[in-house]
Amino acid sequence: MMSNAKPSPSSALPSSSSLSTQILSASFNQDGSCFAIGTTDGFKIFNAKSGRLCYERECGALCIVEMLYSSSLLAIVGAGEQPSLSPRRLCLFNTVKGTALRDLNFLTSVLAVRVNKKRLIVVLCDKAYIYDSNSLAILDTIDTVPNPKGLCAFSCSVDGCYLALPASTSKGSVLLYNAMELHSHCQIDAHQSPLAALVLSVDGTYIGTASEQGTIIRVHLVSQPAKSYNFRRGTYPSTITSLSFGSSKQAPNLLVATTSTGSVHVFSIGPVINRRPKRSVSLLTTIIPDKISDALDPGHHFVLQNAIPAGVKSCATIHVNDEAFAGPSVTSRATSRASIFILSYNGYFQEYSLTLNDSGISTWKLEREFNLLIRM
Protein backbone atom coordinates (compact mmCIF):
# COMPACT_ATOMS: atom_id res chain seq x y z
CA MET A 1 0.00 0.00 0.00
CA MET A 2 1.11 3.54 -0.62
CA SER A 3 0.62 6.78 1.23
CA ASN A 4 1.38 10.31 0.16
CA ALA A 5 2.71 13.32 2.01
CA LYS A 6 3.04 16.92 0.97
CA PRO A 7 6.13 19.03 1.61
CA SER A 8 5.97 22.22 3.58
CA PRO A 9 5.04 25.35 1.61
CA SER A 10 8.56 26.76 2.03
CA SER A 11 9.86 24.34 -0.63
CA ALA A 12 7.88 26.03 -3.37
CA LEU A 13 10.30 28.89 -3.97
CA PRO A 14 13.70 30.04 -2.71
CA SER A 15 13.81 33.02 -0.40
CA SER A 16 14.07 36.46 -1.94
CA SER A 17 17.66 36.79 -0.66
CA SER A 18 18.78 33.92 -2.91
CA LEU A 19 16.89 34.71 -6.11
CA SER A 20 19.97 36.21 -7.78
CA THR A 21 21.87 32.92 -7.45
CA GLN A 22 20.82 29.92 -9.50
CA ILE A 23 21.78 26.26 -9.19
CA LEU A 24 23.35 24.95 -12.39
CA SER A 25 24.35 21.49 -11.14
CA ALA A 26 23.66 19.24 -8.18
CA SER A 27 25.11 15.83 -7.41
CA PHE A 28 25.73 13.44 -4.55
CA ASN A 29 29.11 11.83 -4.05
CA GLN A 30 29.59 8.09 -4.59
CA ASP A 31 28.29 6.94 -1.21
CA GLY A 32 25.66 9.66 -0.76
CA SER A 33 27.36 11.07 2.34
CA CYS A 34 27.98 14.51 0.78
CA PHE A 35 26.70 16.57 -2.11
CA ALA A 36 27.92 19.46 -4.21
CA ILE A 37 26.07 22.22 -6.01
CA GLY A 38 27.41 24.41 -8.78
CA THR A 39 25.82 27.84 -9.01
CA THR A 40 26.08 31.05 -10.98
CA ASP A 41 28.49 32.26 -8.28
CA GLY A 42 30.67 29.20 -7.58
CA PHE A 43 30.15 25.96 -5.66
CA LYS A 44 29.26 24.58 -2.23
CA ILE A 45 29.84 21.21 -0.60
CA PHE A 46 27.55 19.92 2.15
CA ASN A 47 27.50 16.96 4.49
CA ALA A 48 24.24 15.23 3.55
CA LYS A 49 23.61 13.65 6.94
CA SER A 50 24.16 16.73 9.07
CA GLY A 51 23.41 19.46 6.53
CA ARG A 52 26.66 21.20 7.48
CA LEU A 53 28.30 23.40 4.84
CA CYS A 54 31.78 21.91 4.46
CA TYR A 55 33.28 24.18 1.80
CA GLU A 56 32.29 27.00 -0.51
CA ARG A 57 34.08 29.09 -3.07
CA GLU A 58 32.99 32.01 -5.22
CA CYS A 59 34.76 31.53 -8.53
CA GLY A 60 32.13 32.17 -11.20
CA ALA A 61 29.44 30.04 -12.80
CA LEU A 62 29.98 26.26 -12.76
CA CYS A 63 27.84 23.76 -14.64
CA ILE A 64 29.56 20.60 -13.32
CA VAL A 65 30.90 19.86 -9.83
CA GLU A 66 31.78 16.21 -9.17
CA MET A 67 33.25 14.84 -5.94
CA LEU A 68 35.50 11.83 -5.34
CA TYR A 69 33.86 10.39 -2.24
CA SER A 70 34.67 12.81 0.64
CA SER A 71 38.18 13.62 -0.53
CA SER A 72 39.55 17.06 -1.32
CA LEU A 73 39.48 16.39 -5.07
CA LEU A 74 36.79 17.99 -7.24
CA ALA A 75 36.20 17.92 -10.98
CA ILE A 76 34.66 21.22 -12.07
CA VAL A 77 33.58 22.67 -15.41
CA GLY A 78 32.65 26.30 -16.01
CA ALA A 79 29.45 27.58 -17.55
CA GLY A 80 31.30 29.80 -20.01
CA GLU A 81 30.44 33.17 -18.55
CA GLN A 82 34.15 34.00 -18.25
CA PRO A 83 37.07 32.98 -20.51
CA SER A 84 38.69 31.19 -17.57
CA LEU A 85 35.52 29.14 -17.07
CA SER A 86 35.22 27.63 -20.53
CA PRO A 87 32.81 24.69 -20.77
CA ARG A 88 35.52 22.99 -22.84
CA ARG A 89 37.89 22.90 -19.87
CA LEU A 90 37.80 20.38 -17.03
CA CYS A 91 39.62 21.54 -13.90
CA LEU A 92 40.73 19.18 -11.14
CA PHE A 93 40.55 21.27 -7.99
CA ASN A 94 41.94 20.65 -4.50
CA THR A 95 39.74 22.08 -1.76
CA VAL A 96 42.47 21.85 0.91
CA LYS A 97 45.02 23.86 -1.05
CA GLY A 98 42.37 25.94 -2.80
CA THR A 99 44.16 25.56 -6.12
CA ALA A 100 43.76 23.86 -9.46
CA LEU A 101 45.83 20.68 -9.81
CA ARG A 102 45.40 20.08 -13.53
CA ASP A 103 43.34 21.27 -16.50
CA LEU A 104 42.11 19.07 -19.33
CA ASN A 105 41.03 20.90 -22.48
CA PHE A 106 38.68 19.60 -25.16
CA LEU A 107 37.44 20.72 -28.59
CA THR A 108 33.79 20.76 -27.54
CA SER A 109 31.87 21.30 -24.29
CA VAL A 110 32.19 18.84 -21.44
CA LEU A 111 28.68 17.56 -20.73
CA ALA A 112 29.30 15.09 -17.90
CA VAL A 113 32.11 13.92 -15.62
CA ARG A 114 32.25 10.76 -13.52
CA VAL A 115 35.09 9.58 -11.32
CA ASN A 116 36.12 6.75 -9.01
CA LYS A 117 39.42 5.79 -7.42
CA LYS A 118 40.79 4.32 -10.67
CA ARG A 119 38.99 5.99 -13.57
CA LEU A 120 37.98 9.49 -14.69
CA ILE A 121 35.24 9.64 -17.34
CA VAL A 122 34.67 12.74 -19.48
CA VAL A 123 31.62 12.81 -21.75
CA LEU A 124 31.30 15.13 -24.76
CA CYS A 125 28.47 15.25 -27.28
CA ASP A 126 29.90 12.54 -29.51
CA LYS A 127 32.82 11.08 -27.53
CA ALA A 128 33.68 9.71 -24.11
CA TYR A 129 37.21 9.69 -22.74
CA ILE A 130 38.54 7.29 -20.12
CA TYR A 131 41.51 8.43 -18.02
CA ASP A 132 43.55 6.88 -15.25
CA SER A 133 42.43 8.85 -12.17
CA ASN A 134 45.90 8.99 -10.67
CA SER A 135 48.20 9.70 -13.62
CA LEU A 136 45.53 11.30 -15.86
CA ALA A 137 46.91 9.23 -18.74
CA ILE A 138 44.24 8.78 -21.41
CA LEU A 139 43.37 5.10 -21.68
CA ASP A 140 40.63 4.98 -24.30
CA THR A 141 38.31 7.07 -26.46
CA ILE A 142 34.77 5.91 -27.26
CA ASP A 143 32.95 7.35 -30.27
CA THR A 144 29.27 7.71 -29.40
CA VAL A 145 26.02 8.68 -31.05
CA PRO A 146 25.11 12.36 -30.58
CA ASN A 147 24.46 12.77 -26.86
CA PRO A 148 23.68 16.47 -26.30
CA LYS A 149 22.37 15.89 -22.75
CA GLY A 150 25.54 14.07 -21.70
CA LEU A 151 23.58 11.02 -20.53
CA CYS A 152 25.82 8.46 -18.87
CA ALA A 153 26.09 6.18 -15.86
CA PHE A 154 29.17 4.95 -14.05
CA SER A 155 29.63 2.42 -11.25
CA CYS A 156 32.10 3.58 -8.65
CA SER A 157 33.23 0.06 -7.68
CA VAL A 158 36.64 -0.90 -9.07
CA ASP A 159 35.56 -4.56 -9.20
CA GLY A 160 32.45 -3.82 -11.25
CA CYS A 161 33.56 -0.68 -13.03
CA TYR A 162 31.16 -0.15 -15.93
CA LEU A 163 30.28 2.87 -18.06
CA ALA A 164 26.88 3.16 -19.73
CA LEU A 165 26.20 5.47 -22.68
CA PRO A 166 23.34 5.91 -25.17
CA ALA A 167 23.82 3.73 -28.28
CA SER A 168 21.01 5.17 -30.43
CA THR A 169 19.23 8.48 -31.00
CA SER A 170 15.97 6.87 -32.15
CA LYS A 171 15.43 4.23 -29.45
CA GLY A 172 16.52 3.46 -25.92
CA SER A 173 19.65 1.43 -26.58
CA VAL A 174 22.53 1.38 -24.08
CA LEU A 175 26.21 0.63 -24.61
CA LEU A 176 27.81 -1.01 -21.56
CA TYR A 177 31.59 -0.67 -21.45
CA ASN A 178 34.04 -2.24 -19.00
CA ALA A 179 36.08 0.77 -17.91
CA MET A 180 38.75 -1.24 -16.10
CA GLU A 181 39.44 -3.81 -18.81
CA LEU A 182 38.72 -1.27 -21.59
CA HIS A 183 36.40 -3.27 -23.80
CA SER A 184 32.74 -3.33 -24.80
CA HIS A 185 30.61 -5.47 -22.51
CA CYS A 186 27.32 -5.52 -24.43
CA GLN A 187 24.55 -3.41 -25.93
CA ILE A 188 21.05 -3.47 -24.47
CA ASP A 189 17.95 -2.45 -26.40
CA ALA A 190 16.02 -1.36 -23.33
CA HIS A 191 13.23 0.90 -24.69
CA GLN A 192 11.50 1.80 -27.92
CA SER A 193 11.83 5.54 -27.18
CA PRO A 194 15.12 7.43 -26.64
CA LEU A 195 16.67 7.34 -23.19
CA ALA A 196 15.99 9.99 -20.56
CA ALA A 197 17.89 8.55 -17.57
CA LEU A 198 20.56 5.94 -16.82
CA VAL A 199 22.02 4.61 -13.59
CA LEU A 200 24.37 1.83 -12.50
CA SER A 201 24.34 0.44 -8.97
CA VAL A 202 27.31 1.16 -6.72
CA ASP A 203 28.74 -2.34 -7.20
CA GLY A 204 27.96 -2.55 -10.93
CA THR A 205 25.39 -5.32 -10.43
CA TYR A 206 22.36 -3.53 -11.91
CA ILE A 207 21.68 -0.98 -14.63
CA GLY A 208 18.45 1.00 -14.56
CA THR A 209 17.00 2.88 -17.54
CA ALA A 210 14.07 5.14 -18.33
CA SER A 211 12.93 6.40 -21.72
CA GLU A 212 11.45 9.75 -22.64
CA GLN A 213 7.99 8.26 -22.02
CA GLY A 214 8.88 7.66 -18.38
CA THR A 215 6.09 5.18 -17.66
CA ILE A 216 8.30 2.08 -17.33
CA ILE A 217 11.67 1.81 -15.60
CA ARG A 218 13.71 -1.23 -16.58
CA VAL A 219 16.45 -2.92 -14.59
CA HIS A 220 18.96 -5.39 -16.02
CA LEU A 221 21.50 -7.58 -14.31
CA VAL A 222 24.82 -6.49 -15.81
CA SER A 223 26.07 -10.09 -15.71
CA GLN A 224 22.92 -11.30 -17.50
CA PRO A 225 21.72 -8.32 -19.53
CA ALA A 226 19.16 -10.28 -21.54
CA LYS A 227 16.98 -10.27 -18.45
CA SER A 228 14.67 -7.29 -18.18
CA TYR A 229 12.65 -6.37 -15.10
CA ASN A 230 9.87 -3.86 -15.74
CA PHE A 231 8.77 -1.48 -13.01
CA ARG A 232 5.79 0.75 -13.73
CA ARG A 233 6.14 4.34 -12.53
CA GLY A 234 2.70 5.39 -13.72
CA THR A 235 0.26 5.43 -16.62
CA TYR A 236 0.82 8.93 -17.99
CA PRO A 237 4.14 10.09 -19.48
CA SER A 238 6.48 12.01 -17.20
CA THR A 239 10.15 12.90 -17.58
CA ILE A 240 12.40 10.97 -15.20
CA THR A 241 14.88 13.59 -13.99
CA SER A 242 17.07 11.18 -12.00
CA LEU A 243 17.51 7.52 -11.11
CA SER A 244 19.59 6.28 -8.19
CA PHE A 245 20.16 2.89 -6.60
CA GLY A 246 20.70 2.47 -2.87
CA SER A 247 24.03 3.98 -1.91
CA SER A 248 25.16 0.95 0.12
CA LYS A 249 27.01 -1.96 -1.50
CA GLN A 250 25.25 -4.22 0.99
CA ALA A 251 21.78 -3.05 -0.05
CA PRO A 252 21.65 -2.01 -3.71
CA ASN A 253 18.13 -3.34 -4.22
CA LEU A 254 16.33 -0.03 -3.78
CA LEU A 255 15.81 2.35 -6.69
CA VAL A 256 14.61 5.95 -6.33
CA ALA A 257 13.33 8.07 -9.21
CA THR A 258 12.44 11.76 -9.35
CA THR A 259 10.14 13.16 -12.03
CA SER A 260 9.21 16.39 -13.76
CA THR A 261 5.76 16.25 -12.17
CA GLY A 262 7.32 16.57 -8.71
CA SER A 263 6.73 13.02 -7.49
CA VAL A 264 9.35 10.73 -5.96
CA HIS A 265 9.16 6.96 -6.46
CA VAL A 266 10.95 4.25 -4.49
CA PHE A 267 11.02 0.69 -5.83
CA SER A 268 12.11 -2.33 -3.84
CA ILE A 269 13.45 -4.44 -6.70
CA GLY A 270 14.86 -7.35 -4.69
CA PRO A 271 11.58 -9.30 -4.40
CA VAL A 272 11.07 -9.28 -8.19
CA ILE A 273 14.64 -10.11 -9.21
CA ASN A 274 15.12 -12.81 -6.58
CA ARG A 275 11.94 -14.71 -7.44
CA ARG A 276 12.84 -15.31 -11.09
CA PRO A 277 15.17 -18.02 -12.44
CA LYS A 278 18.47 -17.00 -13.97
CA ARG A 279 20.07 -18.10 -17.20
CA SER A 280 23.42 -17.26 -18.69
CA VAL A 281 23.94 -15.32 -21.92
CA SER A 282 26.92 -14.62 -24.10
CA LEU A 283 28.30 -11.12 -23.88
CA LEU A 284 29.95 -8.80 -26.44
CA THR A 285 26.71 -8.99 -28.39
CA THR A 286 23.64 -6.85 -28.83
CA ILE A 287 21.19 -7.94 -26.16
CA ILE A 288 17.48 -7.75 -26.92
CA PRO A 289 15.58 -8.28 -23.64
CA ASP A 290 12.94 -10.96 -23.32
CA LYS A 291 9.36 -9.80 -23.66
CA ILE A 292 8.61 -9.51 -19.97
CA SER A 293 5.15 -8.74 -18.62
CA ASP A 294 6.33 -8.39 -15.00
CA ALA A 295 5.64 -5.09 -13.34
CA LEU A 296 6.54 -4.43 -9.76
CA ASP A 297 3.86 -5.39 -7.28
CA PRO A 298 2.23 -2.22 -5.85
CA GLY A 299 3.31 -3.42 -2.40
CA HIS A 300 6.93 -2.74 -3.40
CA HIS A 301 6.35 0.67 -5.03
CA PHE A 302 6.15 3.71 -2.76
CA VAL A 303 5.16 7.14 -4.08
CA LEU A 304 5.49 10.61 -2.61
CA GLN A 305 3.44 13.13 -4.56
CA ASN A 306 4.26 16.85 -4.80
CA ALA A 307 7.64 16.58 -3.11
CA ILE A 308 9.08 19.09 -5.58
CA PRO A 309 7.30 21.81 -7.57
CA ALA A 310 6.33 20.51 -11.01
CA GLY A 311 8.86 21.37 -13.69
CA VAL A 312 11.77 21.78 -11.25
CA LYS A 313 14.74 19.52 -11.94
CA SER A 314 15.86 17.36 -9.03
CA CYS A 315 17.99 14.39 -8.03
CA ALA A 316 17.84 12.01 -5.08
CA THR A 317 19.68 9.26 -3.28
CA ILE A 318 18.47 6.68 -0.79
CA HIS A 319 20.01 5.33 2.41
CA VAL A 320 18.81 2.13 4.03
CA ASN A 321 18.35 2.43 7.79
CA ASP A 322 17.18 -1.17 8.04
CA GLU A 323 18.77 -3.73 5.71
CA ALA A 324 15.49 -5.70 5.69
CA PHE A 325 14.00 -2.90 3.58
CA ALA A 326 16.17 -3.87 0.61
CA GLY A 327 16.08 -7.62 1.17
CA PRO A 328 14.07 -10.35 -0.58
CA SER A 329 11.04 -9.43 1.53
CA VAL A 330 10.60 -5.84 2.62
CA THR A 331 8.12 -6.95 5.28
CA SER A 332 10.45 -9.41 6.98
CA ARG A 333 10.60 -7.23 10.10
CA ALA A 334 7.98 -5.35 12.06
CA THR A 335 9.22 -1.97 10.78
CA SER A 336 11.69 -1.08 8.02
CA ARG A 337 12.98 2.40 7.33
CA ALA A 338 14.89 4.24 4.62
CA SER A 339 15.97 7.86 4.22
CA ILE A 340 15.61 9.70 0.90
CA PHE A 341 17.72 12.81 0.29
CA ILE A 342 16.44 15.16 -2.45
CA LEU A 343 18.24 18.07 -4.12
CA SER A 344 16.06 20.37 -6.18
CA TYR A 345 17.24 23.10 -8.50
CA ASN A 346 14.89 25.62 -6.88
CA GLY A 347 17.44 25.68 -4.06
CA TYR A 348 16.29 23.19 -1.45
CA PHE A 349 17.55 20.05 0.25
CA GLN A 350 14.95 17.72 1.75
CA GLU A 351 15.23 14.53 3.75
CA TYR A 352 12.22 12.22 3.90
CA SER A 353 11.94 9.06 5.94
CA LEU A 354 10.02 6.18 4.40
CA THR A 355 8.74 3.70 6.96
CA LEU A 356 7.11 0.37 6.15
CA ASN A 357 5.31 -1.71 8.77
CA ASP A 358 4.61 -5.45 8.71
CA SER A 359 1.20 -4.82 7.12
CA GLY A 360 2.81 -3.26 4.06
CA ILE A 361 1.61 0.26 4.89
CA SER A 362 4.14 2.96 4.06
CA THR A 363 4.49 6.36 5.71
CA TRP A 364 6.48 9.33 4.41
CA LYS A 365 7.70 12.01 6.80
CA LEU A 366 9.62 15.20 6.04
CA GLU A 367 12.48 15.10 8.54
CA ARG A 368 14.31 18.30 7.54
CA GLU A 369 14.55 20.89 4.82
CA PHE A 370 16.87 23.82 4.24
CA ASN A 371 17.72 26.40 1.61
CA LEU A 372 21.03 25.68 -0.15
CA LEU A 373 21.48 29.23 -1.39
CA ILE A 374 21.32 31.17 1.85
CA ARG A 375 24.76 32.44 2.82
CA MET A 376 26.09 30.63 5.86
Wavefront OBJ file of the C-alpha trace (Angstrom):
o trace
v 0.000 0.000 0.000
v 1.114 3.537 -0.616
v 0.618 6.780 1.226
v 1.380 10.313 0.158
v 2.705 13.323 2.011
v 3.038 16.924 0.971
v 6.126 19.027 1.613
v 5.973 22.219 3.579
v 5.044 25.355 1.613
v 8.564 26.758 2.026
v 9.863 24.341 -0.628
v 7.879 26.033 -3.373
v 10.298 28.892 -3.967
v 13.697 30.041 -2.712
v 13.810 33.022 -0.395
v 14.069 36.464 -1.941
v 17.656 36.794 -0.664
v 18.776 33.917 -2.906
v 16.894 34.707 -6.111
v 19.973 36.214 -7.781
v 21.873 32.924 -7.451
v 20.815 29.915 -9.497
v 21.779 26.264 -9.187
v 23.350 24.946 -12.389
v 24.346 21.493 -11.145
v 23.662 19.244 -8.178
v 25.106 15.834 -7.415
v 25.732 13.441 -4.551
v 29.109 11.827 -4.050
v 29.586 8.090 -4.590
v 28.288 6.941 -1.208
v 25.659 9.663 -0.765
v 27.356 11.068 2.341
v 27.982 14.509 0.780
v 26.699 16.570 -2.108
v 27.925 19.457 -4.211
v 26.071 22.218 -6.008
v 27.406 24.409 -8.780
v 25.824 27.841 -9.008
v 26.076 31.047 -10.985
v 28.490 32.264 -8.280
v 30.669 29.196 -7.582
v 30.151 25.965 -5.665
v 29.261 24.582 -2.235
v 29.838 21.208 -0.602
v 27.554 19.920 2.149
v 27.501 16.957 4.490
v 24.240 15.226 3.551
v 23.606 13.646 6.941
v 24.163 16.734 9.074
v 23.413 19.457 6.533
v 26.662 21.203 7.482
v 28.300 23.402 4.844
v 31.785 21.906 4.460
v 33.282 24.184 1.798
v 32.291 27.001 -0.508
v 34.083 29.087 -3.070
v 32.989 32.015 -5.219
v 34.755 31.534 -8.528
v 32.128 32.166 -11.201
v 29.439 30.038 -12.797
v 29.982 26.262 -12.757
v 27.836 23.756 -14.644
v 29.556 20.596 -13.320
v 30.899 19.858 -9.831
v 31.780 16.206 -9.168
v 33.253 14.837 -5.940
v 35.502 11.828 -5.340
v 33.859 10.391 -2.237
v 34.669 12.811 0.637
v 38.175 13.616 -0.534
v 39.548 17.060 -1.315
v 39.475 16.387 -5.072
v 36.792 17.989 -7.238
v 36.201 17.923 -10.975
v 34.659 21.224 -12.068
v 33.580 22.674 -15.408
v 32.648 26.297 -16.012
v 29.453 27.577 -17.551
v 31.304 29.800 -20.013
v 30.437 33.172 -18.548
v 34.150 33.995 -18.250
v 37.071 32.977 -20.514
v 38.687 31.187 -17.572
v 35.523 29.141 -17.073
v 35.222 27.633 -20.527
v 32.807 24.687 -20.774
v 35.516 22.989 -22.841
v 37.889 22.899 -19.872
v 37.804 20.382 -17.026
v 39.621 21.538 -13.897
v 40.732 19.179 -11.144
v 40.551 21.265 -7.989
v 41.945 20.647 -4.499
v 39.740 22.082 -1.761
v 42.472 21.849 0.910
v 45.016 23.857 -1.054
v 42.367 25.945 -2.804
v 44.163 25.557 -6.119
v 43.763 23.857 -9.464
v 45.826 20.677 -9.812
v 45.395 20.077 -13.530
v 43.341 21.272 -16.496
v 42.113 19.070 -19.328
v 41.029 20.901 -22.479
v 38.681 19.597 -25.160
v 37.445 20.719 -28.589
v 33.786 20.758 -27.536
v 31.872 21.300 -24.293
v 32.194 18.843 -21.442
v 28.685 17.557 -20.732
v 29.304 15.090 -17.901
v 32.110 13.925 -15.623
v 32.249 10.763 -13.520
v 35.085 9.578 -11.317
v 36.115 6.753 -9.013
v 39.424 5.788 -7.422
v 40.789 4.325 -10.668
v 38.993 5.993 -13.569
v 37.980 9.489 -14.691
v 35.239 9.640 -17.337
v 34.674 12.744 -19.481
v 31.616 12.814 -21.749
v 31.301 15.132 -24.757
v 28.467 15.252 -27.281
v 29.904 12.538 -29.513
v 32.821 11.084 -27.526
v 33.676 9.712 -24.108
v 37.210 9.687 -22.743
v 38.540 7.288 -20.116
v 41.512 8.433 -18.017
v 43.548 6.884 -15.252
v 42.428 8.849 -12.171
v 45.902 8.987 -10.668
v 48.203 9.696 -13.616
v 45.528 11.301 -15.856
v 46.907 9.234 -18.736
v 44.243 8.785 -21.410
v 43.369 5.104 -21.681
v 40.633 4.983 -24.302
v 38.312 7.065 -26.464
v 34.774 5.908 -27.261
v 32.947 7.352 -30.267
v 29.267 7.711 -29.396
v 26.017 8.678 -31.050
v 25.109 12.362 -30.577
v 24.457 12.772 -26.860
v 23.677 16.473 -26.296
v 22.371 15.889 -22.751
v 25.536 14.070 -21.701
v 23.583 11.024 -20.527
v 25.821 8.465 -18.868
v 26.088 6.178 -15.864
v 29.173 4.953 -14.047
v 29.633 2.419 -11.254
v 32.104 3.582 -8.646
v 33.234 0.061 -7.684
v 36.636 -0.902 -9.075
v 35.564 -4.562 -9.199
v 32.446 -3.818 -11.246
v 33.563 -0.675 -13.035
v 31.160 -0.152 -15.933
v 30.285 2.868 -18.056
v 26.879 3.158 -19.731
v 26.202 5.467 -22.684
v 23.340 5.908 -25.174
v 23.819 3.732 -28.278
v 21.008 5.171 -30.432
v 19.231 8.477 -30.999
v 15.973 6.867 -32.150
v 15.433 4.226 -29.450
v 16.517 3.460 -25.923
v 19.654 1.433 -26.581
v 22.527 1.379 -24.085
v 26.215 0.630 -24.609
v 27.808 -1.010 -21.565
v 31.589 -0.672 -21.452
v 34.037 -2.244 -19.001
v 36.076 0.770 -17.905
v 38.748 -1.242 -16.097
v 39.443 -3.806 -18.814
v 38.725 -1.272 -21.594
v 36.399 -3.269 -23.797
v 32.745 -3.326 -24.799
v 30.607 -5.471 -22.506
v 27.322 -5.516 -24.427
v 24.551 -3.409 -25.927
v 21.051 -3.472 -24.471
v 17.946 -2.445 -26.398
v 16.022 -1.359 -23.334
v 13.231 0.898 -24.692
v 11.500 1.802 -27.920
v 11.830 5.537 -27.179
v 15.121 7.426 -26.639
v 16.674 7.345 -23.191
v 15.994 9.986 -20.563
v 17.889 8.549 -17.571
v 20.556 5.944 -16.819
v 22.020 4.606 -13.586
v 24.373 1.830 -12.495
v 24.338 0.439 -8.975
v 27.306 1.158 -6.721
v 28.739 -2.335 -7.198
v 27.964 -2.547 -10.925
v 25.391 -5.318 -10.431
v 22.363 -3.530 -11.912
v 21.681 -0.980 -14.629
v 18.445 0.995 -14.562
v 17.004 2.877 -17.536
v 14.071 5.140 -18.332
v 12.927 6.405 -21.715
v 11.446 9.754 -22.641
v 7.994 8.262 -22.021
v 8.883 7.659 -18.382
v 6.092 5.177 -17.664
v 8.303 2.083 -17.327
v 11.669 1.807 -15.596
v 13.714 -1.233 -16.582
v 16.452 -2.921 -14.594
v 18.959 -5.392 -16.018
v 21.504 -7.581 -14.306
v 24.824 -6.493 -15.808
v 26.070 -10.090 -15.708
v 22.919 -11.298 -17.501
v 21.723 -8.319 -19.534
v 19.165 -10.285 -21.542
v 16.984 -10.273 -18.452
v 14.666 -7.292 -18.175
v 12.645 -6.370 -15.097
v 9.866 -3.862 -15.743
v 8.770 -1.479 -13.012
v 5.788 0.752 -13.731
v 6.138 4.336 -12.528
v 2.702 5.388 -13.722
v 0.258 5.435 -16.618
v 0.816 8.925 -17.988
v 4.144 10.089 -19.475
v 6.483 12.013 -17.201
v 10.149 12.900 -17.576
v 12.405 10.969 -15.202
v 14.881 13.589 -13.995
v 17.065 11.184 -12.001
v 17.510 7.524 -11.112
v 19.587 6.282 -8.187
v 20.155 2.893 -6.596
v 20.696 2.469 -2.874
v 24.027 3.980 -1.911
v 25.163 0.949 0.120
v 27.011 -1.956 -1.498
v 25.254 -4.217 0.986
v 21.783 -3.048 -0.046
v 21.654 -2.006 -3.713
v 18.131 -3.345 -4.224
v 16.335 -0.028 -3.779
v 15.811 2.354 -6.688
v 14.613 5.947 -6.326
v 13.325 8.071 -9.211
v 12.442 11.760 -9.353
v 10.138 13.160 -12.026
v 9.208 16.392 -13.760
v 5.758 16.255 -12.166
v 7.324 16.569 -8.712
v 6.726 13.022 -7.493
v 9.353 10.728 -5.955
v 9.164 6.961 -6.464
v 10.945 4.249 -4.487
v 11.016 0.691 -5.834
v 12.113 -2.332 -3.836
v 13.446 -4.438 -6.696
v 14.859 -7.354 -4.687
v 11.581 -9.305 -4.404
v 11.070 -9.276 -8.192
v 14.642 -10.106 -9.209
v 15.122 -12.807 -6.580
v 11.944 -14.708 -7.436
v 12.836 -15.314 -11.090
v 15.166 -18.017 -12.441
v 18.466 -17.002 -13.973
v 20.068 -18.104 -17.195
v 23.420 -17.259 -18.692
v 23.942 -15.319 -21.920
v 26.919 -14.622 -24.100
v 28.300 -11.116 -23.876
v 29.953 -8.799 -26.439
v 26.709 -8.985 -28.395
v 23.641 -6.855 -28.831
v 21.194 -7.943 -26.157
v 17.475 -7.747 -26.915
v 15.582 -8.278 -23.642
v 12.935 -10.956 -23.320
v 9.359 -9.802 -23.662
v 8.613 -9.510 -19.970
v 5.154 -8.739 -18.622
v 6.326 -8.392 -14.999
v 5.637 -5.095 -13.337
v 6.540 -4.429 -9.758
v 3.857 -5.386 -7.279
v 2.235 -2.221 -5.851
v 3.314 -3.423 -2.399
v 6.928 -2.741 -3.400
v 6.351 0.667 -5.029
v 6.147 3.705 -2.761
v 5.160 7.139 -4.082
v 5.488 10.606 -2.608
v 3.436 13.130 -4.559
v 4.263 16.850 -4.800
v 7.638 16.579 -3.110
v 9.078 19.086 -5.576
v 7.297 21.812 -7.567
v 6.327 20.506 -11.009
v 8.861 21.369 -13.695
v 11.766 21.783 -11.249
v 14.741 19.519 -11.940
v 15.858 17.355 -9.028
v 17.988 14.393 -8.032
v 17.838 12.013 -5.081
v 19.685 9.262 -3.277
v 18.474 6.676 -0.794
v 20.007 5.334 2.406
v 18.814 2.131 4.028
v 18.353 2.430 7.787
v 17.182 -1.166 8.041
v 18.773 -3.733 5.709
v 15.492 -5.702 5.690
v 13.996 -2.898 3.578
v 16.171 -3.870 0.607
v 16.085 -7.623 1.168
v 14.071 -10.347 -0.585
v 11.044 -9.434 1.532
v 10.595 -5.843 2.621
v 8.116 -6.954 5.282
v 10.451 -9.411 6.979
v 10.600 -7.228 10.096
v 7.980 -5.345 12.056
v 9.220 -1.974 10.777
v 11.687 -1.082 8.016
v 12.985 2.399 7.334
v 14.888 4.237 4.623
v 15.969 7.862 4.220
v 15.611 9.698 0.896
v 17.723 12.807 0.290
v 16.442 15.159 -2.446
v 18.241 18.066 -4.119
v 16.056 20.375 -6.184
v 17.244 23.100 -8.496
v 14.892 25.616 -6.877
v 17.443 25.684 -4.058
v 16.286 23.189 -1.447
v 17.551 20.050 0.253
v 14.953 17.719 1.751
v 15.226 14.526 3.754
v 12.219 12.224 3.902
v 11.942 9.055 5.941
v 10.024 6.181 4.395
v 8.743 3.696 6.959
v 7.107 0.369 6.154
v 5.307 -1.709 8.767
v 4.611 -5.447 8.715
v 1.204 -4.823 7.116
v 2.810 -3.264 4.064
v 1.612 0.256 4.890
v 4.144 2.962 4.063
v 4.491 6.357 5.714
v 6.485 9.333 4.406
v 7.698 12.013 6.803
v 9.617 15.201 6.045
v 12.485 15.100 8.540
v 14.308 18.297 7.540
v 14.554 20.888 4.824
v 16.873 23.824 4.243
v 17.723 26.399 1.611
v 21.032 25.684 -0.148
v 21.482 29.227 -1.390
v 21.324 31.173 1.850
v 24.762 32.442 2.824
v 26.093 30.632 5.860
l 1 2 3 4 5 6 7 8 9 10 11 12 13 14 15 16 17 18 19 20 21 22 23 24 25 26 27 28 29 30 31 32 33 34 35 36 37 38 39 40 41 42 43 44 45 46 47 48 49 50 51 52 53 54 55 56 57 58 59 60 61 62 63 64 65 66 67 68 69 70 71 72 73 74 75 76 77 78 79 80 81 82 83 84 85 86 87 88 89 90 91 92 93 94 95 96 97 98 99 100 101 102 103 104 105 106 107 108 109 110 111 112 113 114 115 116 117 118 119 120 121 122 123 124 125 126 127 128 129 130 131 132 133 134 135 136 137 138 139 140 141 142 143 144 145 146 147 148 149 150 151 152 153 154 155 156 157 158 159 160 161 162 163 164 165 166 167 168 169 170 171 172 173 174 175 176 177 178 179 180 181 182 183 184 185 186 187 188 189 190 191 192 193 194 195 196 197 198 199 200 201 202 203 204 205 206 207 208 209 210 211 212 213 214 215 216 217 218 219 220 221 222 223 224 225 226 227 228 229 230 231 232 233 234 235 236 237 238 239 240 241 242 243 244 245 246 247 248 249 250 251 252 253 254 255 256 257 258 259 260 261 262 263 264 265 266 267 268 269 270 271 272 273 274 275 276 277 278 279 280 281 282 283 284 285 286 287 288 289 290 291 292 293 294 295 296 297 298 299 300 301 302 303 304 305 306 307 308 309 310 311 312 313 314 315 316 317 318 319 320 321 322 323 324 325 326 327 328 329 330 331 332 333 334 335 336 337 338 339 340 341 342 343 344 345 346 347 348 349 350 351 352 353 354 355 356 357 358 359 360 361 362 363 364 365 366 367 368 369 370 371 372 373 374 375 376
